[in-house]
Amino acid sequence: MKHKTKPVIIIGSGGHASVLLDVLLSQGIEVIAVSSNESVIERRIFSGINHLRGNEAIYDFSPDDVILVNGVGSMPNNDIRATIHRNFIDKGYRFLTVIADSAIVSEHANIEEGCQILHKAVVQPGTQLSACSIVNTAASVDHDCHIGFNNHIAPGATLSGQVITGDNVHIGTGANIIHCINIGQKTVIGAGATVTKHIEANQIVYPAKNFIQTRK
Ligand SMILES: CC(=O)SCCNC(=O)CCNC(=O)[C@H](O)C(C)(C)COP(=O)(O)OP(=O)(O)OC[C@H]1O[C@@H](n2cnc3c(N)ncnc32)[C@H](O)[C@@H]1OP(=O)(O)O
C-alpha cells in the first residue's frame, strides 16, 4: 500500500532502523537521509541513502520539510531512544508513526505520535499506545490496554486485555502478560516470562523455573 507523508529522515542505522526502513520503502515513502555516527555500509539496505554523520545535521532541514523516524532500538537500561524523541519534539520536529501493512491495528485503538507497529503485530480496540512505543514483530496488545510512553513490546510478546504499563517498560521477547495486570514504569519483563501478578516500578521479572509436581 502507498502511503503519503513528508520526506523522512531516519535516526539510527542499526537493526531496528533497518526494519523500519524496509517497511517505509515497501510503502513507497521517500527516505531522504539516515542520521548515524556509525558507518552505514554494513547493512546493504542503507546503500544509496544520504548519510548524515550525527543528529546535529538534521537541523539543516526545517521541521516543515521533513518528518523523523526514530530508528534507535529500545533495550532495558538505555534511554537514548526516549531522549531523541523528546529533544526533537522540543525543537518542533514531528515523528512519523510507522505501521507495517501486515500489522492489524484496530481503528478503535489510539496510537500516539512516533509509535512503531511492525510486521504481523496486533493492536486491539480500546487500546492506547503512548508516544514513542514499539510493538515489535508479531507481538500482540489486546483490548483496552494502556501502554505508557516509550514502551517496547518485543517480538512475539502477548499482552492480554486491560494491561496497564507505566513509561519506559520493556516486555521481553515472547513474554506473556495475563489480563488486567499493572506494570510500573521502567520495569523489564524478561524474555519468555509469564506475568500473573501486578509488578511495581523498576523491577526485573525473570521467567520462572519449571514447577514440577508428580501426577496423582
Ligand atoms: C528485534 C529485537 O531483537 S528486540 C530485543 C528483544 N530482547 C529482549 O526482549 C531481551 C529481554 N531481556 C532479558 O530477558 C534479559 O535476559 C533480562 C533483562 C531478563 C536479564 O538480564 P540480566 O540481568 O543482564 O541477566 P543475565 O544476562 O546476566 O543472565 C543471568 C542468568 O539468567 C539467565 N537468564 C536471563 N534472562 C533470562 C530469560 N529471559 N530466560 C531464561 N534465562 C534467562 C541467563 O542465561 C543467565 O544464566 P547463567 O547464569 O546460567 O548464565
The ligand as a Gaussian input file, in Angstrom:
#p B3LYP/6-31G(d) Opt

LIG

0 1
 C       14.164000      -7.361000      17.416000
 C       14.880000      -7.492000      18.786000
 O       15.896000      -8.125000      18.887000
 S       14.243000      -6.708000      20.166000
 C       15.166000      -7.257000      21.543000
 C       14.364000      -8.159000      22.443000
 N       15.168000      -8.608000      23.567000
 C       14.626000      -8.813000      24.772000
 O       13.434000      -8.686000      24.945000
 C       15.588000      -9.132000      25.881000
 C       14.959000      -9.002000      27.260000
 N       15.976000      -9.198000      28.276000
 C       16.037000     -10.306000      29.069000
 O       15.204000     -11.203000      29.002000
 C       17.233000     -10.340000      29.999000
 O       17.790000     -11.620000      29.945000
 C       16.882000      -9.902000      31.423000
 C       16.635000      -8.391000      31.368000
 C       15.640000     -10.607000      31.946000
 C       18.001000     -10.246000      32.387000
 O       19.177000      -9.639000      32.015000
 P       20.420000      -9.730000      33.020000
 O       20.015000      -9.353000      34.409000
 O       21.526000      -8.986000      32.351000
 O       20.707000     -11.257000      33.117000
 P       21.996000     -12.029000      32.579000
 O       22.078000     -11.916000      31.099000
 O       23.178000     -11.612000      33.406000
 O       21.624000     -13.549000      32.907000
 C       21.733000     -14.113000      34.190000
 C       21.337000     -15.585000      34.079000
 O       19.905000     -15.671000      33.896000
 C       19.621000     -16.298000      32.634000
 N       18.523000     -15.529000      32.023000
 C       18.439000     -14.198000      31.904000
 N       17.303000     -13.844000      31.297000
 C       16.678000     -14.990000      31.005000
 C       15.469000     -15.270000      30.337000
 N       14.667000     -14.294000      29.895000
 N       15.105000     -16.582000      30.198000
 C       15.886000     -17.582000      30.660000
 N       17.063000     -17.354000      31.304000
 C       17.441000     -16.080000      31.473000
 C       20.920000     -16.170000      31.805000
 O       21.014000     -17.181000      30.840000
 C       21.960000     -16.287000      32.888000
 O       22.085000     -17.634000      33.249000
 P       23.515000     -18.262000      33.683000
 O       23.919000     -17.521000      34.924000
 O       23.194000     -19.704000      33.893000
 O       24.431000     -17.990000      32.541000

